[in-house]
């Protein structure tokens, strides 16, 4: 069980929006993490340096949170290795096929009222919800 | 490092900080949001609201200015409608997200935790991305 934390969620979301806005307004780029990571695997001239810089920034941001006294110790990844591998493969393949993830479609796309992004977000939220329902309530275990 | 590399780094740091503060880097928090039939924790809907409010303003400002980075190709995201790839890709991604509780941003940010599980997930995710581009490359030729 987790606690309902609307204020930290709103603040964190605002920072995610701010980060995406900075990248858009100062560099003319869309902050879709799956697109940035996918592009890393097939580098094109002129698009090399900024991708690893952004992804490294994500990691540094978490360290900054820890340095400011944020709690990182209570975070547990409970999934077993087979689940991690299968889940990772599906997330990687699916985001490339569908052209985006929670940041690209969910934040950058919906905020510009893209029909594609709205459809994608509804679909991945639904399939994620159904997956959790089946894993926790049908197959049981409460894990 | 040129100017746009620094901008990307700064944007990434703020983005990662946002992921940490909102607890999106905690799979349990994400799964509790997705588990509507269990002890549902709607917090992450507020992450979405916060991000959309700020980014909505950014898009309004953007239409009045020109992209700065000459290397950034046209901003328009592919306009080929809601096609099969989009639908199947989104559904497949959702299954993976629901299995573990990580989407790409939080997964990469979680490397900061130095947990073996995070590395395994990110490695599999990159392999899945590579698999897609390899398949597309071979079917196109």
Interface residues (C-beta under 8 A of the other chain):
Chain A: X1 X2 X3 X4 X5 X6 X7 X8 X9 X10 X11 X12 X13 X14 X15 X16 X17 X18 X19 X20 X21 X22 X23 X24 X25 X26 X27 X28 X29 X30 X31 X33 X34 X37 X38 X41 X42 X46 X47 X49 X50 X51 X53 X54 X55 X56 X57 X58 X59 X60 X61 X62 X63 X64 X65 X66 X70 X72 X74 X75 X76 X77 X78 X79 X81 X83 X84 X85 X86 X87 X88 X89 X90 X91 X92 X93 X94 X95 X96 X97 X98 X99 X101 X102 X103 X105 X106 X107 X108 X109 X110 X111 X112 X114 X115 X116 X117 X119 X120 X121 X123 X124 X125 X126 X127 X128 X129 X130 X131 X132 X133 X135 X136 X137
Chain B: X1 X2 X4 X5 X6 X7 X8 X9 X10 X11 X12 X13 X14 X15 X16 X17 X18 X19 X20 X21 X22 X23 X24 X25 X26 X27 X28 X29 X31 X32 X34 X35 X36 X37 X38 X39 X41 X42 X43 X44 X45 X46 X47 X48 X49 X50 X51 X52 X53 X54 X55 X56 X57 X58 X59 X61 X62 X65 X66 X67 X68 X69 X71 X72 X75 X77 X78 X79 X81 X82 X85 X86 X87 X88 X89 X90 X91 X92 X93 X94 X95 X96 X97 X98 X99 X100 X101 X102 X103 X104 X105 X107 X108 X109 X110 X111 X112 X113 X115 X117 X118 X120 X121 X122 X123 X124 X125 X126 X127 X128 X129 X130 X131 X132 X133
